[in-house]
Every structure is written in structure tokens, then in C-alpha cells.
Amino acid sequence: MTNRKNRLADQTSPYLQQHADNPVDWYPWGEQALQKARDEDKPILLSIGYSACHWCHVMAHESFEDAATAKLMNALYINIKIDREERPDLDKIYQTAHGLLTQRTGGWPLTMILTPGDQIPFFGGTYFPETPRHGLPGFAELLRHVEHQYRQHRSKIAAQNDAMSKALSKIYGPQGRPAPLEFSAGVRARDELEQAFDSQHGGFGSAPKFPHPSNLEFLLHHWSASTQGGNPDQRTLHMAALTLKKMALGACPRS
């Protein structure tokens, strides 16, 4: 039996090389994959992760190493793997798009489905299990459903993509750089994080959760600014501190 490697075998990223033995017909991000998606009119399945990511390894073992799931992925999609440590620019854009689509914080593995012509995501998520559990659909079931939606609802997806493109342009500006924030944007961001805050376990949103250093950094900066203004926002400090404490305790063995 031959050990056939896919296109990721020639990549320099250790994370991409970890997937070189997958039966998935992975492509690295680049014009070859994007043009193939356009030529074959197949949606792009974009998977972003990094080598030390636990849930990336879980999803790889459950789905990307599974011959039946890989066969389905290869038949319905053009599959692209990205190392977030190698392409933080793309990760940032698609994490933002995930938040706009789902109204939830993202994480890794980031699983996005893109239209082939413009690479705009019309569906997004993070980890998906091999079979339905924890309120999440099974990955194979999800692949069939999303591809069916792509074939049956082109006009609705096109309208959604147009709105997504405009939203991303407002956030990043025409050259992909962050646009200047309005004065009240920081207050709105703090309020949105508080609405998603888990006061019992820390973090934001529901499981599965991922650490988001940018959220914690923002909260600490916001607390510092409020302190300097003479009106310390203790709730903001509490959100950051409890999240960090729960992360630390979660990594320690219980006595």
C-alpha cells in the first residue's frame, strides 16, 4: 500500500505538513486552488489552524484522516489549509467574517465555506465533530447540507456576500488596513463582550471556547483608560481577570 501525500507535503509550514498524509486533496492558499474552484464552480472549504491547536488535531483525526469524509470533501469542495501563524492576515479577515456571520467569537480550527468567485464566506464555524453532539451537526452531514444550499440558493448567498463585503470594507478599509474607529466604538465593543461573557466559567459565548488574546488585551486597555479617567470600570477588569483565572485553573490538575 503506497503512502500518497497531498500537496501540503512541499510546504514549509509544520502545521501544513502535519496534514500531508490526509486523504483530503488539500491545497495551500494560492492561485492554483482559487482558479480550480472557479473553473469547477465548487465552493471552497477553508480550514485554518496551527500546529499546537488541540481541537485542530481532534478534528483532523476524526474527519480529515477518515477516508469516507475525505472522499466527500474532495467531491463537493476545493479544500484549502492555512497555517494561522504563517498567514495571520488571512486568519484575521476570516475570523472577523466568522464573527459577522455567527455573532460568536471564533477560534481554531476555523472552518469557513467560501464562494469560488470572490472567496467571500457564506458559512462559518470552528470545530465540528464527526457525528452530531453538543448541539453541533456531524461534519459529513454539514458538508452535504452547505453544498446543497450553495447550489439551490445562489441569489440569497450573493446578497449575503455583498453585505459581508461591505462590512469587511468598513472594518479594514479599501486596502485591507484597519479603518479609523469612531469614538464610541470601544464602548460598544466592551458592551458586546459583556453580553457574551460567561460569569461562571469565564470566557465569552458557549462551548467550544477558545482563548482570544485580543479580547483580553482590549478589556485591560479599556479598564486602564477608565482608571486614568477617574472612573474605573471594575466589571471590565473582572471579565478579563476571571477568564484568565479559569484558563489557568483549567490547565492544572485537580487535587
Protein Blocks (a to p, Z undefined) as FASTA:
>chain_A
ZZdddfklmpmblklmmmmmpcbdcddedfklmmmmmmnopacddddddfklmklmmmmm
mmmmpmklmmmmmmmpccddddfklmmmlmmmmmmmmmmmnopacdddddddddfklopa
fbdcdddcfbdcehiacfklmmmmmmmmmmmmmmlmmmmmmmmmmmmmmmnojnopacdd
dfklmmmmmmmmmmmpcfkngpedjddddddfklmmmmmmmmmmmmmnopacfklmmmmm
mmmmmmmmmmpccZZ
